[in-house]
Amino acid sequence: MATTMTFRGINLTAAVEGARITNISRPARPPRERNKVIIPGKDGSYDFGNNRIEDFLVSAEIVITATSASELQTKIQALSAFLDGKGGLVFSDAPSTVYQAQVYDEVAVVGDTTARWGRALVVFECDAGG
C-alpha cells in the first residue's frame, strides 16, 4: 500500500483527488547545532557541547493525475490550499511521528505536454521542538 500524508488533519488524497506520494525524504536524525571554537595556531577545536537540535526539512514528491489541462489546474489550486498554513504533518508509514511543519518555498508543478499529470516537490520546514 502506498504511503499517504496528512497535513493539518487533512489527508492529501481527500484534499486533492488523483494525488499520490511517489517519494519521501526525511532525516533519520535531525541536525544538531555546532558549538565549536577554533583557536588560531592550534590544531583542532574545542567543542563546548549544548548541541541543541535544529529545524530540519522533510520533502515529498507528489504526482497529480488529471484528464484535462483545466482539471489539472483545479487540482493544483487544491494542492496549494492544502499546503497553506502550519500544522501537524504525519505519514502513514510512521503514524506515531508528528512533525510541526510549514511550507515556505514555492511549489512548482511540472507537467507533461498532454496535461494529464503534474509532479511537484514539496519541502516542509519542521520545527525541532516537535
ABEGO torsion letter per residue (X at the ends): XBBBBBBGGBBAAAABBGBBBABBBBBABBBBBBBBBBBBGBBEBBBAEGBBBBBBBBBBBBBBBBABAAAAAAAAAAAAAAABEBEBBBBAABAABBBBBBBABBBBBBBBAAGABBBBBBBBBBBAAX
